[in-house]
Amino acid sequence: MAGLLRRIKRLWIALGLAATIVFTAWCLLAYRANADGIRASVSDGRVDVAHGDHRWTFRPRSMRPQATGLLLFSGALVDPRAYARLARDAAAAGHPAVVVELPKRGALGGAEGSAVLQRGRDAMAALPEVRCWVVGGHSRGGEVASRYVLAYPDAVAALLLVGTSHPRDVDLSALTIPVTKLTGDRDGLATPERVARNRPLLPSTTRWVDLPGANHSQFGDYGLQPGDRFARLPRERQHRRLTEEVRRLLTGTAALPLCHPSSTPP
C-alpha cells in the first residue's frame, strides 16, 4: 500500500510539473506580438518608429504632426508591439503616439506605481509638440491610465479604456474630460459582470462601446491570453472598430479649444 501511495505521489508531482511547463510556455508565446504587430513597429515613409526608455514612439513623417497625441499603456506582460498597428494608424493620421511598456511584475500587481506613471510623463516630455493627450490603456494598462488621469489631471485631455474592468480602485465619476470605454462580451478577463460592477466609477457622460463577439486578446495583436475566451468577432473587424473609436476620440479631442496651437496652454 505504501508503495502505491508513493507512486501516486510521484505521478501527481510529475503531472504538476508538466502542467506548469505547458502553462509557462503558453504564456511566453501568447503575450508575444504577432506578425501584424511586428510589421507595424518598423519605420516607413509615412511613420517613424523609435524604441527606447520602455516605450515605442510613432511619429508622422509624411505630414505635419498635430497638436493632439495618443499615450497608451500596454497590458501586463503583453509585448508593446501588439499595439503598434493602433499607434501607427494614429501617427499616419498626424497624431504622434506612444505605447508605454508596463513592468513585468504588472501581472501580479504593482504596475500602477509612481515608476510607471513617470514613464508616461517622460514620454509626454519627449514630444513637446503635442499639447493635448488622449491617455489610455488595455487590460492592466487601463488601471495605469485611470491612476494617471488622477495623478496628472492637467496633462490628460481625454481617457480611453480598452478591454479592462478598471477603474476599480479609483473613482473617476467626477471627470469632465471625454471618456471612451470599449468592452467585449467574450472577454474572459474584463468580463461583462466585472465591468458592470465598476460602471458607477466612470462619469455618466462616458461613451460606452460594446462589441458583441469581441474578446480580450484581440484588442491587441498577440495570442490567446490565458483566461480569455475565444472570440466570435473576426480579429480584423475588432481591430477596425477599435481603430475607428480611437480616431473618433482623437478627432474630437483635437477640436477642443485648449488643444488648438493658438490657444493658451492650460
C-alpha positions as CSV (number, residue, x, y, z in Angstrom):
1,M,0.0,0.0,0.0
2,A,2.8,2.4,0.9
3,G,4.5,1.7,-2.5
4,L,1.2,2.5,-4.3
5,L,0.9,5.8,-2.4
6,R,4.5,6.7,-3.3
7,R,3.8,6.0,-7.0
8,I,0.6,8.1,-6.9
9,K,2.5,11.0,-5.2
10,R,5.2,10.8,-7.9
11,L,2.6,10.8,-10.6
12,W,0.9,13.9,-9.2
13,I,4.2,15.7,-8.9
14,A,5.1,14.8,-12.5
15,L,1.7,16.0,-13.7
16,G,2.0,19.2,-11.8
17,L,5.5,19.9,-13.2
18,A,4.3,19.1,-16.7
19,A,1.2,21.4,-16.3
20,T,3.5,24.2,-15.1
21,I,5.8,23.8,-18.0
22,V,3.0,23.8,-20.5
23,F,1.3,26.9,-18.9
24,T,4.6,28.8,-18.8
25,A,5.3,28.0,-22.5
26,W,1.7,29.1,-23.4
27,C,2.2,32.4,-21.5
28,L,5.6,33.1,-23.2
29,L,4.0,32.5,-26.6
30,A,0.6,34.1,-26.0
31,Y,1.9,37.5,-25.0
32,R,4.2,37.9,-27.9
33,A,3.2,40.3,-30.7
34,N,2.1,38.5,-33.9
35,A,3.3,39.3,-37.4
36,D,0.9,42.2,-37.9
37,G,2.2,43.9,-34.7
38,I,5.9,43.3,-35.6
39,R,5.4,44.7,-39.1
40,A,3.7,47.8,-37.8
41,S,6.6,48.5,-35.4
42,V,9.0,49.2,-38.3
43,S,9.6,52.7,-39.8
44,D,8.5,53.5,-43.3
45,G,7.8,56.5,-45.5
46,R,4.7,57.5,-43.6
47,V,5.6,56.8,-39.9
48,D,8.8,57.0,-38.0
49,V,9.1,54.4,-35.2
50,A,11.6,54.5,-32.3
51,H,12.1,52.2,-29.3
52,G,13.8,53.1,-26.1
53,D,13.2,54.0,-22.4
54,H,10.4,51.5,-22.0
55,R,8.3,52.9,-24.8
56,W,7.6,52.7,-28.6
57,T,7.1,56.1,-30.2
58,F,5.3,56.6,-33.5
59,R,5.7,60.0,-35.3
60,P,4.2,61.1,-38.6
61,R,6.7,61.5,-41.4
62,S,4.5,62.4,-44.4
63,M,2.5,65.2,-42.8
64,R,2.9,67.8,-40.1
65,P,2.3,66.5,-36.6
66,Q,-0.9,67.6,-35.0
67,A,-1.1,69.0,-31.5
68,T,-3.1,66.0,-30.2
69,G,-1.4,62.7,-29.4
70,L,-2.1,59.2,-28.1
71,L,-0.4,57.8,-25.0
72,L,-1.3,54.1,-24.5
73,F,-0.3,51.8,-21.6
74,S,0.1,48.2,-22.7
75,G,-1.4,45.2,-21.0
76,A,0.7,43.5,-18.3
77,L,3.2,41.1,-19.9
78,V,2.0,41.9,-23.4
79,D,4.6,42.8,-26.0
80,P,4.1,46.6,-26.6
81,R,4.3,45.9,-30.3
82,A,0.9,44.2,-30.1
83,Y,-0.5,47.8,-30.1
84,A,1.8,49.0,-32.9
85,R,-0.9,48.9,-35.6
86,L,-3.2,51.1,-33.5
87,A,-0.4,53.6,-32.8
88,R,0.8,53.6,-36.4
89,D,-2.7,54.4,-37.6
90,A,-2.9,57.4,-35.2
91,A,0.5,58.6,-36.4
92,A,-0.4,58.1,-40.1
93,A,-3.3,60.5,-39.4
94,G,-0.9,63.1,-38.0
95,H,-1.2,62.2,-34.3
96,P,2.0,61.3,-32.5
97,A,1.5,58.1,-30.5
98,V,3.4,56.3,-27.7
99,V,3.0,52.8,-26.4
100,V,4.3,52.5,-22.8
101,E,5.5,49.2,-21.6
102,L,4.4,48.0,-18.1
103,P,6.9,46.4,-15.7
104,K,6.8,42.6,-15.9
105,R,5.6,42.4,-12.3
106,G,2.5,44.1,-13.5
107,A,0.8,40.7,-14.0
108,L,0.9,40.3,-10.2
109,G,0.0,43.9,-9.3
110,G,2.2,47.0,-8.6
111,A,2.3,48.2,-12.2
112,E,0.4,51.3,-11.3
113,G,3.1,52.8,-9.1
114,S,5.0,56.0,-9.5
115,A,7.7,54.5,-11.7
116,V,5.4,53.5,-14.5
117,L,3.5,56.8,-14.2
118,Q,6.8,58.5,-14.6
119,R,7.3,56.6,-17.8
120,G,4.2,58.3,-19.1
121,R,5.4,61.7,-18.0
122,D,8.8,61.1,-19.7
123,A,7.0,60.1,-22.9
124,M,5.0,63.3,-23.0
125,A,8.0,65.4,-22.3
126,A,9.8,63.9,-25.2
127,L,7.1,65.1,-27.6
128,P,6.7,68.8,-26.7
129,E,4.8,69.5,-30.0
130,V,1.8,67.6,-28.5
131,R,-0.4,69.9,-26.5
132,C,-3.2,67.6,-25.7
133,W,-3.0,63.9,-24.9
134,V,-5.5,61.1,-25.1
135,V,-4.3,58.7,-22.4
136,G,-5.5,55.1,-22.4
137,G,-4.7,51.5,-21.6
138,H,-5.7,48.0,-22.4
139,S,-6.3,45.4,-19.6
140,R,-4.0,46.3,-16.7
141,G,-2.9,49.3,-18.7
142,G,-6.4,50.6,-18.1
143,E,-5.6,50.7,-14.4
144,V,-2.5,52.7,-15.0
145,A,-4.3,55.1,-17.3
146,S,-7.0,55.6,-14.6
147,R,-4.4,56.4,-12.0
148,Y,-2.5,58.6,-14.4
149,V,-5.5,60.9,-15.0
150,L,-6.0,61.3,-11.2
151,A,-2.3,62.0,-10.6
152,Y,-1.9,64.4,-13.6
153,P,-5.3,65.8,-14.4
154,D,-4.0,68.8,-16.3
155,A,-1.9,66.5,-18.6
156,V,-4.9,64.5,-19.9
157,A,-7.4,65.8,-22.4
158,A,-9.4,62.5,-22.9
159,L,-9.3,59.0,-21.4
160,L,-9.5,55.7,-23.4
161,L,-10.2,52.4,-21.6
162,V,-10.0,49.2,-23.7
163,G,-10.8,45.7,-22.6
164,T,-10.4,46.5,-18.9
165,S,-12.5,46.2,-15.7
166,H,-10.9,49.4,-14.4
167,P,-11.3,51.8,-12.9
168,R,-11.8,49.5,-10.0
169,D,-9.9,51.0,-7.1
170,V,-10.2,54.7,-8.0
171,D,-13.3,56.9,-8.6
172,L,-13.3,58.8,-11.9
173,S,-17.0,59.7,-11.8
174,A,-16.3,63.4,-11.4
175,L,-14.1,63.6,-14.6
176,T,-15.2,66.3,-17.0
177,I,-13.0,65.2,-19.9
178,P,-14.2,62.9,-22.7
179,V,-14.1,59.2,-21.7
180,T,-14.5,56.2,-24.1
181,K,-14.6,52.6,-22.9
182,L,-14.6,49.6,-25.2
183,T,-15.7,46.2,-24.0
184,G,-16.4,42.7,-25.5
185,D,-18.9,40.2,-24.3
186,R,-16.4,37.3,-24.9
187,D,-13.8,39.0,-22.7
188,G,-12.7,36.4,-20.2
189,L,-10.7,38.7,-18.1
190,A,-12.6,42.0,-18.1
191,T,-15.9,40.1,-18.1
192,P,-19.2,42.0,-18.6
193,E,-20.0,41.3,-14.9
194,R,-16.8,42.9,-13.7
195,V,-17.2,45.8,-16.0
196,A,-20.8,46.4,-14.9
197,R,-19.8,46.4,-11.2
198,N,-17.3,49.3,-11.8
199,R,-19.5,51.3,-14.1
200,P,-20.5,53.8,-11.3
201,L,-16.8,54.8,-11.1
202,L,-16.9,56.4,-14.5
203,P,-18.7,59.7,-15.4
204,S,-22.3,59.5,-16.7
205,T,-21.1,61.1,-20.0
206,T,-18.8,58.1,-20.8
207,R,-19.1,56.8,-24.3
208,W,-19.6,53.0,-23.9
209,V,-18.8,50.9,-27.0
210,D,-19.8,47.3,-26.5
211,L,-18.5,44.9,-29.2
212,P,-20.6,41.7,-29.5
213,G,-18.3,38.7,-30.0
214,A,-15.1,40.6,-29.1
215,N,-12.7,39.0,-26.6
216,H,-9.8,40.4,-24.5
217,S,-6.8,39.4,-26.6
218,Q,-8.0,40.7,-29.9
219,F,-7.8,44.3,-28.7
220,G,-4.1,43.8,-29.4
221,D,-2.1,41.8,-32.0
222,Y,-1.0,38.9,-29.8
223,G,-2.0,35.3,-29.0
224,L,-4.9,34.0,-26.9
225,Q,-4.2,35.2,-23.4
226,P,-4.7,32.6,-20.5
227,G,-8.1,33.0,-19.0
228,D,-9.6,34.6,-22.2
229,R,-12.5,33.2,-24.2
230,F,-12.5,32.5,-27.9
231,A,-13.8,35.5,-29.9
232,R,-16.8,35.3,-32.3
233,L,-15.9,38.6,-33.9
234,P,-13.1,38.3,-36.5
235,R,-9.8,39.8,-35.4
236,E,-9.7,42.3,-38.2
237,R,-13.2,43.6,-37.6
238,Q,-12.4,44.0,-33.8
239,H,-9.2,45.9,-34.7
240,R,-11.1,48.1,-37.1
241,R,-13.7,49.0,-34.6
242,L,-11.0,49.9,-32.0
243,T,-9.2,52.0,-34.6
244,E,-12.4,53.8,-35.5
245,E,-13.1,54.7,-31.9
246,V,-9.6,55.9,-31.3
247,R,-9.7,58.1,-34.4
248,R,-13.0,59.5,-33.2
249,L,-11.7,60.3,-29.8
250,L,-8.5,61.9,-31.2
251,T,-10.5,64.0,-33.7
252,G,-13.0,65.1,-31.0
253,T,-10.1,66.0,-28.7
254,A,-8.3,67.9,-31.3
255,A,-11.4,70.1,-31.8
256,L,-11.3,71.2,-28.1
257,P,-10.3,74.9,-27.7
258,L,-7.4,74.1,-25.4
259,C,-5.9,71.8,-28.0
260,H,-5.6,74.4,-30.7
261,P,-2.0,75.6,-31.2
262,S,-3.0,79.2,-30.9
263,S,-4.8,78.8,-27.6
264,T,-3.2,79.4,-24.2
265,P,-1.9,76.2,-22.5
266,P,-3.9,75.0,-19.5
